[in-house]
């Protein structure tokens, strides 16, 4: 079992990943964010540091996810709070010209080695909700994120998942509180279990 959770910054990916990993007896694989030395600089000067921040993330995520190609290493399954595609979504928005072409060559060389999730959960929420969640978690470098940047990022996510070819569940999160309400936690776990069961019982095409 490999579940990936995606969505814009602050939408609740890590909270849901931890919940599902605990309830499903899986390993929780969390994205390395604060270890990226270029990220605070990127929010100050995106043009200058965009390529550096993206390549760091690309290689970091690749190293984290590559062991999933050996399922025997994760007997209980894995729930990750990001999808490998995430890096290309951000890069498509932040890079251009020769930097984008170089990055894209590297991404296309690495992506086929990463397995496809059994279920991808795409979390969505209105921009004011996301801004409030970012404010509450209090990461210093995220205070520099402009609402316009998040709105544009949302558009890139929507474009990506509009044609996503694998098992996908789009979940509107503004009406749920997975961090505190047990009823909401129970509901989302049941929904995930049902979708995983449906995938495993659907017969393959001849």
N, C-alpha and C positions, 0 to 999 in steps of 0.2 A: 504494500500500500504506500503510495506516494501522493500526498496532497500538497498543492501549492496555493497560497493565498496572495492575491494582488489587489492593487488599488493605489490611489494617489497618497502622497505623504499625509500621515495623520488620520487615515480613515479607520484604523483599528486592526491592522493585519497581525501585529505581534500579539495582541490580546487574544484574538481568535485562534491563532496558531498554538499558543500555550494551552488554551482551553481544550482544543481538539486533541492535542498530543496527550494531555493528561487523561481525558476521558476514553480515548481509543487505545491507550497503552502504546503510544508511538514515541519516537524520538522527535524532539522539537529542534528544528534547524533554523536559527535566527540569522538574519542578514547582518554583516559587519558594516556598520555605518560610521560610528564615531572614530574608528581606527583609520579612516581615510584622511590622510594629512592635507589633502587638497580641498576637502569639502567646505570648510569655513571660508577659504580664499575664493572658492567658486562663487559663493553667494555675494561676495564683494565685487568680483570681476569675472562674470561668466565667460566672456570671450577669451580671456587670457588663460583661464584654468579649466575650461570645459573639457578639452581633450585629455588632460592629465587625470581629472577626476573620473572620467568615464573608463579609461584604460585600467585604472586602479580597481574600480568596481568590477569590471569585466573579468579580470584575472582572479580577483578575490572570490567572486561568485562561482567561477569555473572550478577553482580548487575545492570549494565547499561542496558543490553538487556532483562532481565527477565520481566520487565513491558510490553514488546511487546506481551507477552502471553495474555494480556488483551487489544485487539484492541480498545475498547471503550475509552481508555485513550489517543489515538492519532487519532483524527478525521480526520486530514489532511494527515495522513501517516507519515512515517519516512524514512529518507535517512541517513544511517550510513557510516562512512568512514573506516569501518572494518567489517569483518565477524567473527563470533565466532570461526569458524574453524582455524582462523589465529593463535590462541594460540597453537593449536596442531601442526601446521606446524613448528613454531619456536621451540617448545619443542622437536619435533622429531629430529631437527637438533642440538640442544644445549645440550640435556640430554642423558644419557645412563645408563645402569645398573639399580640398585635399585631406583635411582632417577627418571628415566624414567618410570619404572613400577608404582611407587607411584603416580607420576603425572598423568599417563594415567588412573589409577583407578579413580582418582578425576575427570578428564575431562569427562570420560564416564558416571559418575554419574550425571554431570551437563548438558551436551550437549543436552539430550533429552527434557529438559525443555525450551530450546530456540527455538522459531519458525523459520521455514525456510523462507528466503527472497522470495518475488515474483519475484525478478530479482537480480542476482549477476553480477556485472561488474568487470571483471578482467583486470586491466590496465597493459600494458607492454611497455617497452622502452629499447633501448640499454644501456649498462652499462655506457658509457661516458655521456649520457644524464642524467641518474640518479645521477651520481656523481656531475655533474654541478648543478642540482637542489638542492641537499643536501648542496652544498657549498653556494648557494645563500640564502637559508633560515637560515643558520647561527646558528644552534643549537650547543652549545659548545661540548656536549658529542658525537655528531655525527661525529665530526672531527676525532675521533679515529677509525671510521669504516674503515676497510681495503677493497679494491676492491674485494679481494678473498672471503671475507665473503659475500658480496652482490651477487657475481657470484654463490656461493653455495646456497644462499637463493633462488635465481631465479630458480635453479634446483629443489628445494623442492616445490616451488610454481607450477612449470610446472607439476611435478608428481602429485600433489594434484588435480589440475584442469583437468588433462587428464582423470580422471574418475569421475569428479564431476557430481552427478546425477540430479541436479536441473537446473532451468532456468538460463542460463549463456550467457553473451556477452563478448567476448574477444576483447579488444580494444587496438590497437597499438597507442600510444600517441605521438610519436616523431614528427609527422607531424601536430599536433594540438596545439593550444594555448588557452585553455579554460579560462585562467586567464585574457586575454586581448582582444582577437578577438571575436567580436559579432557574426560573421558568423559561427565560430567554435562552439560557445556556442549554437546558434540556431540549428545547425545540430545535436549536441549530444542530446539536449533536444527532438528533433523530433524522433530520433532513440529510445530513451528510451520510449517515449510515445507509439510509434508503437509496441514495444516489450511487453509493459504492456497490451496494447489493444488486441494483439494477444493472450496473455495468458488468458485473461478474456473471450474471445469469443471462445476459443477452447473447443469443447464439451468433457465432461468427458468420459472415457472408460466405456462401459457397465459392 
